[in-house]
Amino acid sequence: MRVLKGGERGTEEGGGTGREREREIGEAKKESEREREREERWGLLDRDSQSRIPPSVLLHRRSTLFSILCLPSLRTSVLEHTASREGGGRGLNRRDLKKRQKEENKSREQKKESRKTEKGMKMKAPLQRVSLASLVVTAVLTQVLLVECLEFVPPDGNYTACQGDTITLSCSIDDQVTRVAWLNRSNILYAGNDKWSIDPRVQLLNYNKTEFSILITQLDVADEGLYTCSYQTQDKPHTTQAYLIVQVPARIVNISSSVIVNEGSNVNLMCLAVGKPEPTVTWKQMREGFSSEGELLEITEINRQQAGEYECITSNGVSAPDSKKVLITVNYPPTIADAKSAKTPVGKPAVLRCQAMAEPPAEFEWFKDDKRLTAGIEGLKIQNERTWSVLLFSNVTSRHYGNYTCLASNKLGSYNTSLRLQKPGYSNNHSVMNTVSPLLLVILPFTLVSLLRTI
């Protein structure tokens, strides 16, 4: 062991103290240099004079420093200004400023995107749940729409049914199908065994491993539209669509009433029909076979031959045509169509007949020598029908022979004709002679004069 003397001990202690002091001085210098650098960087020390800046200027610069720290946009411009003053000195240079600015902009954009993503996730969550529920509900359908309408063959892509019929919507599926549904437009009819439609006419027919089908009874026009079979497999959802066309038989909904007009008037008849497809309308006159296309039939100055029944017929090819009739009555005054005299011996029965055409039907009257006859007088009997009248003699006497008049009349006019009851063997020559003699008397003088001129 070494024992130090007093002088040696002092020397050792003094050397240690000196080294510590030198270390502290060096650290103080380094701290002073770092402080100076900070002051120069933030503008608190003038680099040229190496003196501190006056308090008024320092206050302004501190205010600027506060703005830089609080406002990023101002911070960027002031840093650029400081870098331009320092040139390439110890402060931030232009390249570093641009790099830092880019990093700050990128950081702000990332924060904005992050906030948008969080909001989007919050908004999408309910929508995703709704979409998932819709996917579960709208599960599937496939291949073909079967329509029970015996009168029509559906074209490709379209299926035709008749109003009031029952249709079957059938979808072929297999073991890979996990969910299936029938939809009409965007309305769910059936999703698996669950009925979504409130229409009692819609019923589930089959739901098994190979088929999913429903029935719609009492088909109506509102059932027309797009039907979709949507089914879900493990791979992806599938759909099959078909368009249903509902046809409506032609039907007359409004037609003119029967009419009564006077001869020479104008007549218009209207017949309105509905159906799908649009029906055609034809007017036909039952008696003459006349026909006219269109809902409106116009007859100008109608005559008695045009009277009678007119039939409106409508058809659109869906079912049997619909038809209704209208009666046109044409009023006109009477005309005598036929008159029959008689030759009957005494003691035998006799008949005088008179036929008249008129609308309304004519009323008949019989006269003899301007005297109106009534039934029961002198064995006479009068029998009237719609268009004819007969005068009956049960036992002819000599007083019955002579001329008779048949008078037919209605509210539009009257018409008469003469008939004769004669004794058999009585010739009309006497009457004819009485009629012809005046003519001969007129002609004879002219004939004699002509003969004398020729002589």
Disulfide bonds with the S-S distance in Angstrom:
Cys149-Cys162 2.44
Cys171-Cys229 1.93
Cys271-Cys312 1.91
Cys354-Cys406 2.13
